[in-house]
């Protein structure tokens, strides 16, 4: 029998097709992984500060709908407070202890499953 065009008894065309198919599957799996990551949505967070109170409002950035169920964490010098919003609520007001300071800077972090985490800072007092 003629062994020309064979690699260890397997036709070279078959070997090449399997190699190309494997490489293509690897590339397609990377695209699928990227597509899964882009499913995350963005949120819009606004806050207002007056005296020692900080009101945080959370919305879906695309639709503008209330984003109930989000967790809001406020970190300030000397402590932190956290609150998970109710399903029908989009805002929460934190009372921040000033401890004699006239102004302090608080870090606001908002997270919700399926959304890109958000972080910002607010000056409280003044």
C-alpha positions in Angstrom: 0.0 0.0 0.0 1.1 3.6 -0.7 1.8 5.6 2.5 2.3 8.9 0.7 0.1 11.6 2.3 -0.3 9.8 5.6 1.0 10.4 9.1 1.2 7.2 11.1 -1.5 5.7 9.0 -3.9 8.7 9.3 -4.4 10.9 6.2 -2.7 14.3 6.5 -5.9 16.1 5.4 -7.7 14.6 8.3 -5.0 15.6 10.8 -5.0 19.2 9.4 -8.8 19.4 9.6 -8.7 18.3 13.3 -5.9 20.8 14.1 -7.8 23.7 12.4 -11.0 22.7 14.0 -9.5 22.6 17.5 -7.9 26.1 17.0 -11.2 27.5 15.8 -13.1 26.1 18.8 -10.6 27.7 21.1 -11.1 31.1 19.4 -14.9 30.7 19.5 -14.8 29.9 23.2 -12.9 33.2 23.9 -15.6 35.1 22.0 -18.3 33.4 24.1 -16.5 34.3 27.3 -16.2 37.9 26.2 -19.9 38.0 25.3 -20.8 36.7 28.8 -18.8 39.5 30.4 -20.6 42.2 28.4 -23.9 41.2 29.8 -23.1 43.3 32.9 -25.0 46.5 32.9 -24.2 49.9 34.3 -25.9 51.8 37.1 -26.4 55.5 37.7 -25.7 56.6 41.2 -26.5 60.1 42.5 -26.1 61.5 46.0 -26.8 64.6 47.9 -25.3 65.8 51.2 -26.7 68.2 53.7 -25.4 68.7 57.2 -24.5 65.2 58.4 -26.9 63.3 56.1 -26.0 61.6 52.8 -28.8 60.5 50.5 -27.8 57.9 47.9 -30.1 57.2 44.9 -29.5 54.2 42.6 -30.9 53.7 39.0 -30.3 51.5 36.0 -28.2 53.7 33.7 -29.9 52.7 30.5 -33.5 52.6 31.4 -33.5 55.0 34.4 -35.6 52.6 36.4 -35.2 52.3 40.2 -32.5 49.7 41.1 -33.9 48.1 44.2 -31.9 45.4 45.9 -28.6 47.2 45.5 -26.2 47.3 48.4 -24.8 50.7 49.4 -21.7 51.0 51.6 -20.6 54.3 53.0 -17.1 54.5 54.5 -16.0 57.5 56.4 -13.2 58.3 58.9 -14.0 56.4 62.0 -16.4 53.9 60.6 -18.7 52.6 57.9 -22.4 52.0 57.3 -24.1 49.7 54.8 -27.7 49.2 53.6 -29.3 46.9 51.1 -32.1 48.7 49.3 -35.6 47.1 49.3 -36.9 45.8 46.0 -39.2 48.8 45.6 -36.7 51.4 46.8 -34.0 53.3 45.0 -32.6 55.5 47.7 -31.4 55.5 51.3 -30.3 58.3 53.6 -27.3 57.7 55.9 -26.6 59.8 59.0 -22.9 60.2 59.3 -21.3 61.0 62.7 -19.1 64.1 62.3 -17.2 63.6 65.5 -16.4 67.3 65.7 -15.3 67.7 62.1 -16.8 70.4 60.0 -16.3 68.5 56.8 -15.4 64.9 56.0 -15.0 62.8 52.9 -17.0 59.6 52.6 -16.5 56.8 50.0 -19.7 55.5 48.5 -19.7 52.0 47.0 -22.7 50.5 45.3 -23.0 46.8 44.1 -25.8 44.7 42.6 -25.7 41.4 40.9 -25.5 41.8 37.1 -24.2 45.3 37.3 -20.8 46.9 37.2 -19.8 48.0 40.7 -19.8 51.7 41.3 -17.6 53.9 43.6 -17.4 57.6 44.3 -16.7 60.1 47.0 -18.8 62.8 48.7 -18.0 65.7 51.0 -20.3 65.8 54.0 -20.9 68.7 56.3 -19.8 72.3 55.6 
